[in-house]
Amino acid sequence: MNKPLLCALLLSFAGHAAAQQTAEADFPDHLRGDIGPGVFRLERNILGKSDVTQVLPYAYFDYGRFFARLDTFGVKTVKLGAGYLELAARVNFDQMDAERGLNRRSNSVPIGIGTLQETRFGAFFLNAFYDVNKSHGTLLEAVYAAQFDLGRASFYPQIGIERRSGSYNDYFYGVTAAESSASGFREYHAGASTTPMLGLTIEMPVAENWVANVTFRRKWLGNGIANSPIVNHSTENMGLVAINYHFK
């Protein structure tokens, strides 16, 4: 066998082995990540409603090309930079029952594309969603998360921004002329909004393969939302405490 052909074959085998290692690392054939029960403190920032505390599943894991990241689920497709182009959907609890002269609002069903870019500088989460349910609006977001360790605990500070279209906001926070007459709230047509966010997640191992997770996030609502007469105040908080089994 001549040397050029031998070199080409060796390079081909090496490339194939590297691709297999990458696939095994990026698309595990077993569940890898955290699953467990979580206690969520969800703010009901509309019509004077108080906050609610709910026990919900906590999931942050990968299985093959499928991923779950708290409220976002999807599949990884083609390679994109330091991550993959993802087909994603989000679970939202933003419905409102008909009351006080206002019509019912159904939960949004955001579906779209995104990517998680994991770099040596931190992780970048980028998503673009379209609500296929009632609002037919768009939701765009960009979040940066860093990591540092202190003792046995890991800290994940986060900073991000969210952009909601006018049609998305108007469905949930607008007040039509008919609703205004029935409810007494002033008529309001919501525009688009830009909402900054800060968050912090703390993870601490509590036993073999078990970790505790504490998360707090605050959003400063953009004017399209905050100026609505049916919104209580201009900030919105979310907190959770979870005990998860860590799959390796």
C-alpha positions in Angstrom: 0.0 0.0 0.0 1.4 3.4 -1.0 2.1 6.0 1.7 -0.4 8.6 0.6 -3.2 6.1 0.6 -2.2 4.8 4.0 -2.1 8.3 5.4 -5.5 9.0 4.0 -7.0 5.9 5.6 -5.4 6.7 8.9 -6.8 10.2 8.8 -10.2 8.8 7.9 -10.2 6.4 10.8 -9.0 9.1 13.2 -11.8 11.5 12.0 -14.4 8.7 12.3 -13.2 7.9 15.9 -13.3 11.6 16.8 -16.8 12.0 15.4 -17.9 8.9 17.4 -16.5 10.4 20.6 -18.2 13.7 19.9 -21.5 12.0 19.3 -21.2 9.9 22.5 -20.4 13.1 24.5 -23.1 15.3 22.9 -25.8 12.6 22.4 -25.6 10.2 25.4 -27.4 6.9 25.0 -28.6 7.2 28.6 -30.2 9.9 30.7 -27.6 12.5 31.8 -28.6 15.3 34.1 -31.1 16.0 37.0 -34.7 15.0 37.7 -36.7 15.4 40.8 -39.5 17.2 42.6 -39.4 21.0 42.9 -41.3 23.6 44.9 -42.0 26.6 42.7 -43.0 30.0 43.8 -44.8 31.5 40.8 -45.9 35.2 40.8 -49.4 35.9 39.6 -48.8 39.5 38.4 -52.3 40.2 37.1 -55.7 41.3 38.5 -54.4 41.6 42.1 -53.8 37.8 42.4 -51.4 36.6 45.0 -48.4 34.4 44.4 -48.9 30.6 44.2 -46.7 27.8 45.5 -46.8 24.5 43.5 -45.0 21.2 43.5 -43.9 20.5 39.9 -41.4 18.2 38.3 -37.9 19.6 37.9 -36.0 18.3 34.8 -32.7 19.4 33.4 -31.1 16.6 31.3 -30.0 15.2 28.0 -31.0 11.9 26.4 -29.6 11.3 22.9 -30.7 14.4 20.9 -33.5 15.2 23.3 -33.1 17.8 26.0 -35.1 19.2 28.9 -34.1 22.6 30.5 -36.6 23.3 33.2 -39.5 24.8 31.1 -37.9 24.3 27.6 -37.8 21.0 25.8 -36.6 20.0 22.3 -34.2 18.1 20.1 -30.7 19.0 18.8 -30.3 18.9 15.0 -27.3 20.1 13.1 -24.0 21.3 14.5 -24.0 25.1 15.1 -20.9 26.8 16.5 -20.2 25.5 20.0 -23.6 23.8 20.1 -26.5 22.7 17.9 -29.4 24.2 16.1 -32.4 23.1 18.3 -36.1 22.6 17.7 -37.7 23.7 20.9 -41.0 24.3 22.7 -41.8 26.0 26.0 -44.3 25.2 28.8 -45.9 28.4 30.0 -48.6 28.9 32.7 -49.9 32.3 31.7 -53.6 31.6 31.3 -56.2 33.7 33.0 -59.8 32.6 33.6 -62.6 34.9 32.6 -63.4 37.2 35.5 -64.3 40.8 36.4 -65.5 41.5 32.9 -62.3 40.3 31.1 -62.2 37.4 28.7 -60.3 34.2 29.3 -56.7 34.0 28.2 -55.4 30.6 27.2 -51.8 29.4 27.9 -49.4 30.3 25.2 -47.8 27.4 23.2 -44.4 28.8 22.1 -42.6 26.7 19.5 -39.5 27.6 17.6 -35.7 27.3 17.3 -32.8 27.9 19.6 -29.3 27.0 20.5 -27.1 26.4 23.6 -23.6 27.6 23.0 -21.3 26.3 25.7 -18.0 28.1 25.6 -15.0 28.6 27.9 -16.5 32.0 28.7 -19.9 30.6 29.9 -23.1 29.4 28.3 -25.3 31.3 25.9 -29.0 30.4 25.5 -30.7 31.8 22.4 -34.3 31.1 21.6 -36.9 32.4 19.1 -40.5 31.2 19.7 -43.9 31.7 18.0 -47.1 31.2 19.9 -49.1 28.8 17.8 -52.1 29.2 20.2 -54.2 32.3 20.5 -51.8 35.3 20.5 -49.8 34.4 17.3 -47.0 36.6 18.7 -43.3 36.1 19.0 -41.0 35.7 22.0 -37.2 36.1 21.6 -34.7 35.7 24.4 -31.0 35.7 25.0 -29.5 34.5 28.4 -25.9 34.2 29.5 -25.0 32.0 32.4 -21.6 31.7 34.1 -20.3 29.2 36.7 -18.0 29.3 39.6 -17.5 27.0 42.5 -17.2 27.8 46.2 -16.5 24.8 48.4 -18.9 22.1 47.5 -21.4 24.5 46.0 -21.7 25.6 42.4 -23.1 29.0 41.6 -24.7 29.9 38.2 -25.4 33.7 37.9 -27.5 34.6 34.9 -28.3 37.7 32.9 -30.7 37.9 30.0 -33.2 39.9 27.9 -36.6 38.9 26.5 -38.5 40.5 23.7 -42.2 40.0 23.2 -44.1 41.2 20.2 -47.1 43.5 20.4 -49.6 40.8 19.5 -48.2 38.5 22.2 -48.6 41.2 24.8 -51.9 42.5 23.6 -53.5 39.1 23.9 -52.5 38.7 27.5 -52.4 42.3 28.8 -54.5 44.3 26.5 -58.1 45.4 27.3 -60.6 45.7 24.5 -63.3 48.3 24.3 -65.9 45.6 25.2 -63.8 44.4 28.1 -63.3 48.0 29.3 -67.1 48.6 29.3 -67.7 45.4 31.2 -64.9 45.6 33.7 -64.2 49.3 34.3 -60.5 48.9 33.4 -59.4 51.5 30.9 -59.0 50.3 27.3 -55.4 49.3 26.6 -53.6 48.1 23.5 -50.2 46.6 24.5 -47.2 47.1 22.4 -44.0 45.2 22.2 -41.8 44.9 25.3 -38.1 44.4 26.1 -37.6 42.8 29.6 -34.2 42.4 31.3 -33.7 39.5 33.7 -31.2 38.6 36.5 -31.0 35.2 38.1 -28.9 33.0 40.3 -28.9 29.2 40.7 -27.1 27.4 43.5 -26.4 23.7 43.4 -25.2 21.7 46.4 -24.6 17.9 46.7 -26.5 16.5 49.6 -25.9 12.7 49.2 -24.5 10.3 46.7 -26.1 11.2 43.3 -28.4 13.7 45.0 -28.2 17.5 44.6 -30.2 20.4 46.0 -31.0 23.3 43.6 -32.1 26.8 44.6 -33.0 29.3 41.9 -34.3 32.9 42.0 -35.0 35.0 39.0 -36.3 38.6 38.6 -37.7 40.3 35.5 -38.1 44.0 35.1 -41.2 44.1 32.8 -41.0 46.3 29.6 -43.5 49.1 29.2 -45.8 47.1 26.9 -46.6 44.8 29.9 -46.0 47.1 32.9 -48.3 49.8 31.7 -51.3 47.5 31.4 -54.1 48.4 33.8 -54.5 44.7 34.8 -50.9 44.2 35.8 -50.0 44.6 39.5 -46.5 45.8 39.3 -43.5 46.2 37.0 -41.3 43.3 38.3 -41.9 39.6 38.3 -40.2 37.0 40.4 -39.8 33.2 40.2 -38.2 31.0 42.9 -37.7 27.3 43.2 -36.2 24.7 45.6 -35.6 21.2 44.2 -34.0 17.9 45.3 -32.8 16.0 42.3 -31.3 12.7 41.4 -28.2 13.3 39.3 -27.8 10.8 36.4 -24.2 10.6 35.1 
